[in-house]
Amino acid sequence: MDDQPFGQRILSWTGGPADPDRFVALGGVRLPAEPDPAALRHTLDAILARHPVLGAGPVGLRTVDDVWAAASAGRYPPDAKCLLWAYLAGRELLLVAHHNVSDPWSMRLLLREVLKPVTGPAPSYHGSTSTPAPKRVNRSVPFWRELLADVPALAPGNDDDKGTAEIRTPSGITQQQAAEVARAVRSTPFVVLLTAFAQALGPLSPGEAVIPVLTHGRQRSEWDTVGLYMNVLPVRLGTPTVGAVHRAFAEAYAHEIPFPVLLDAVPQTGPLFADGGPDLAQFEVIQVPEGAGIEPLTIPPGLGLGGPLLPVNGLAFWLEPGAGGAYTACVRYRRSHREADMQALVRRFIDSWEEIRADAQRA
C-alpha cells in the first residue's frame, strides 16, 4: 500500500493541482475573546505538525483591519511550502487552506483544534493503528461495490463549456424549522434537507442518483485527518421520500469507511469522481461549529475564493447559515448546466422543502 499521505495521493489521483488563484477552502469564527497573536501562532504551528499534508511551517498569520478584504486580495503562492494561512482581526479568525489539501469538513476540524487544541499525531490510514480493522472493511466492500455499480449521470447540459459559475439565493429555511420538521418525521435535519434536494434533482437525474454528501455531524473522532475528499459519503437514492432517504443514508453510514480506504478497497470508486467521470451532484449542510459563545463568520457575497471542488464533473449544492439562522442556498456548477436550469433547481428545492414541512405539520 502506498505510504504517501492520503491527501497527496488523492491530489495526484484527481489529475493535478487546482487553480492556485481560485480554489481555496475557508473556515472562520468569531472567538469569545481576542487571542494573543503569539499564542495563536503557536497553536497554528502545532496544527501544521499534526497534519503534515498541509505543508511545512510556519503558518502565515496576518493581523488586519478587515479579514475579508485581506482574504479577497490574497492569492496563494503555488510554490510556497505551507498550504494553510490565517487572518486575524480582533476576535474574528479566518483560516484559509488550499483546496488541494482541504475541504469544508477539514476546515471545521482545524477550527475545532484552534478552539480546543488536540495533542498527538493525526491518523494517516497507511500503516498506522488508525486504519479501520480489515474485517470491518471487508464486511463493507460488497455493499459499496453494489452501490457504486452503474452510477447514473445527471442529464447533460447544452454546451461543452467546462468553466464554473455560482448562484447564492436566500432560502427562507431556518435551522430551527429544519429541526422541528425532523422531530415531526422522526429523522434528522440533514436528512430532511437532503430529501428536498433529492426531489429537486429529479428532472436532472435519469435514475437512482448517487449523491456524495458531506456532513459535519457524524461521530468519527478517530478519523480526524485533514485532506481533500475526507468527508465524502456516497448515498444512492431511490424514491426520494423522507423515509426512503433516511434509510439510504443510515445504510451508507453503517457501512462507512474513510474515503481514501474506500478508494483502495473498491477501485471502481475512483473513475466516478475523476475528471471525465459521470456528472454527479454533491450536497452539504454547513453547520455552526460546536462550542458555547462561538459565532460563525458569514462569507460575504461575491468573495472570489472558490467553493466546494467535489464533484469535479457536476454541481455542488450547499446550505450556508446566515443571520438569524436562515440558510442561503448555494450552487456551484459546470457551465454546461445552464444558469436557468440551476435557478430552477434552487426553486424546486425550496418548493420541495415547503411541501415536506406542510406534510409534517399535518401529521
N, C-alpha and C positions, 0 to 999 in steps of 0.2 A: 504494500500500500504506500502511496506517495506520502512522504513526511512533510511536504511543503504545507505551510499554514493554509487552512481550507479557504480563507478569504482570497488568498493569492491564487489558489487553484481555480476557484470559480471565476476570478477575473480573467485568467487565461482561457478558461472554457467559454466565456462569453465573447471571446474574439478580440480582446484588447481593451485599452482604457477608453473611458467616455471623454467627451469634450471637456478639457480641464477648465474652460471658462464658464461652463454652464452647470454640469451635473454635480451638485453637492447635496449633502443631507444636513438638515437643520434640527437643532434642539434648543429650546430656550425656556428659562424660568425666571420668575421674579422672586428672589430669595427673601427669607424672613428678615434678614439684616444685611447691611453692606459688608461684604467679606474683606479680609485683609489680602491685598494682591499677592503678597509673598506666600501666604499660606495657600491661596488658590493655585498659584504656580506649582507649589509642591504637590498638591493633590492631582493636578493635571498630569504632571510628570509621572506620578505613581500609576495613574490610569494607563498611560502610554506603556509603562513597563509591564502592566498586567495584560495589555492587548497589543502585542508586538506587530500585529497586522497593520496597525495604524502608522507604522514607520518608526523612525528614530527621533528622539527628542533633541532639544526641548520643545514643548508645545508653545506655539506662539500665542501670547496673551496681550491684547491691546485694551487699554482703558480709554474710552472715548465718550464724547457727549451723547452720541446717538448711535446705538448699536446697529440699527437697521441701515442708516446711511453708510456706516462703515462696511457692513456686510454687502450692501448693494454695490459698493465700489470695489470690494475685494475680489481679486482673481487669484486662484491658487497656482503657484508656480509648478508646472508639471515635473520639474526636476528636483523639487525640494525633498528633503528626507522625511519630514513629518507630514502626515496626511490629516492631522487634526489641528485646529486653531480655535481661538476663543476671543470674544469681545465682552468687555465688562463696562457697564455704565451705571454706577451706583449699585442698586440692588438687582439690576437686570443683567443676566448672564446669557449669552448666546454662544452655543457650541456649533462649529461648522466642521464637517468632515467630508473628504472627497467621496463621491458616490461609488468609486471603485471598491471601497472597503467598508462602506456603511450603508444603512438604510434607516427608516424611521424607528424600527424596533431597536436597532443598535444605539441610536441617539438617546432614546429614553433610558437604556441601560447606563449609558455614560452619565446622563444627568443624575440618575439614582446614585451612582458612585461618587459624584461630586457632593451630593447631599448627605449620603451615608457611606463613607469610604469603605471599600471592600478590600480585604487583605488576601494575599495568596495569588498564585498564578491562575489565569483563566484556562478553561478547558481547551484542548486542541483537537480532540476527536481522532487524532492519529498517534497511535502508540501510547495512549495515556489511560489512566484509570477512569476518565470521564466518558470514554467510549461506551455507548449502550451495550448491554450484555448481548453476546451473539444469539442466544435463544430468543431474546426479545426482537432482534432484527429479523431473524429467520422466520419467526412467527408472523411478522407483518408483511414480509415480501410478497406472498400470494395476493394479499389484499391490494397492494399497490400495483402489482402487475395487471390485475384486472381493472382497477380504477383508471389506470393511465393507458389502457389499450384503446385505440381508435378514438382518440380525443377529437371531437368536432371543433372546427374553427368558427369564428364569427363570420357572418356574411361579409363578403369582400366589399371594399369601397369602390368608388367610381374613378379613381386615378391612381397613379403609381408614386405620388409624392411621398417620400419617406420622412419628411420633416414632422415636427410635433407642434401642437398647439394646446392651449389650456383654457378651460371655462370654469368660472367660480360663480356660484349662484346661492344666495341665501335660501335655505330650505324651509325655514319656519319650524323645523323639528327641534325640540329641545331634548337634552339628556334626561330630564325629569319625565317627559312624555314617553320616551323610549323605555324607561324603567317601569312606568305604570303599565304600559301595554304588555311588556314582558311578563310582569306578575300576573296579569289577567289571563294570558295564554299559556302560563307555566313554562316559560322559556327564558331566554336571556336577551338583553337589549341588542347585543351584537347579532344574534340570530334573527331577531325581528327585522332589523335594518337590512341584513343580508337577504332576507326573503323579499323585501321590497325591491332590492336591486335585482335579484334573480327574475322577478316578474317583469321589471322594466327592461331587462336584457332580452326578453323573449323574441321580439322582432329581429334581433341581430343574431340570434343563436338558432341554428337549424336542428340541433339535437340536444342531448343531455349535456349542458355546459359544464366544463371543468373550470372552476374559478379558483385561482390562487388567492388565498386570503391571508392577511396579516393582522394579528390581534395582539393586544398588549396584556390581556387578562389571563393567559394560560400560565399555570404554575410550573415553571421549568427552571428553577434556580441553578440546577446542575448543568444547564445548557447555556449559561450566560456568557457566550462568546460573541464578540462584535464581528460583524462582517456582512458583506452584501448577500442578500437572499436568506439571511439567518432564520427569519421567522416565517418562511413560506409554508403554508399547509394547503395542498390542493384538495378541493372538495368537489365531488361530482354530484350535480343536482339534477333530479328528475322533475316531477311536478312541483313547482315552487310554492307550496303552501308552508305555513309556519311549522306544522308538524313534520312534514317531509324534510324540510331544510334542517330542522333541529336534529332529526335522526341522522341525516347525511353528515352533518358537522360532527355530531357526537361519535359516529363510527370512524370518521377520519381521525379525529382527535385521539380515540382509543388506540389507533394503530400508529400514532405519530412517532417518527424518529427524526433526528436532526436532518435538515435538507442535504447537507454535504454527505451524510451517511446514506440517505436515500439515493443520491446520485451514484454512489458506489454499488449499492445493492440492486438497484433496478436501472440498468443502463438506458432503457427507453425514456427515462425522465429527462435526460439532457436535451435531446432534439426537440422536446416540447417547448423549451424555454430559450433555446439558442436562436441567434439571428437567422431568419429564414424559416423558422418553425411555424406552427399554426397560430393564428390570431386569437389571443386569449384576453380575458378581462379580469384585472385584479380588483380586489375590494378590500378596503380598510376603514376602520373606525378609529380615529385618533382620540385617545383618552387622556384625561388630565393626569399628570404624574402624581403618584401617591405621596402623601406627606401633609400634615396639617399646616396650613398657612402658606403653602406653595401655590403660586398662581402661574398658569402657563402664559407665555407670550404668544400673542396672535400675530402671524406673519402678515405684514401689510400687503394689500393687493398690488400686483404688478412687480413684485420683487423678483428680478430675473435670476434666480438661483436654482432653477431646475425643480425637480419634484421626483416622485416615485419612478424608478427606472424599469421595474418589472411590471408586466411582461415586455420584453423588448420588441414584440411584434404587434401589440394590441393597444389596449387602453387601460388606464389606471383610474379608478373611481374611489375617492376617499372623502370622509366626513371630518371636517376640522372644526373643533369647538371654538366659539367666539363669545362675544359679550352676552351675558345673561344665560349662558349655557346653550345657546342656539347653534346648530350646526350649519356650516357652509358646505354645500355640495361642490366638490372639485373634480374635474375630469381632465386628465392629460391624455392625449390621443394622437395616433398617427394621422396625418392629414389625409390619408386615403379614406378615412372615415370623415365624411363631410361635417362641417360645423352644424348645419341644420339637423343632421341625424343625432349629433351629440347633445344639442339643445333639447331635442325631443326625448332623448334618453333621460335627461335630468327631470323633465316634466313628468315622464311616466313614473320615475322613481318616487317623486313627491305624491303623485296621484295614488300609486300603489300603497304608499305608507298611510295615506288618509283612509283608504279602504280597510286596511288591516286594523287601524286604530278604531274605526267605526264598528267593525265586527267585534272587536274586543270589548267595546263599551256596551254593545247589545247583549253580549254573552252573559 
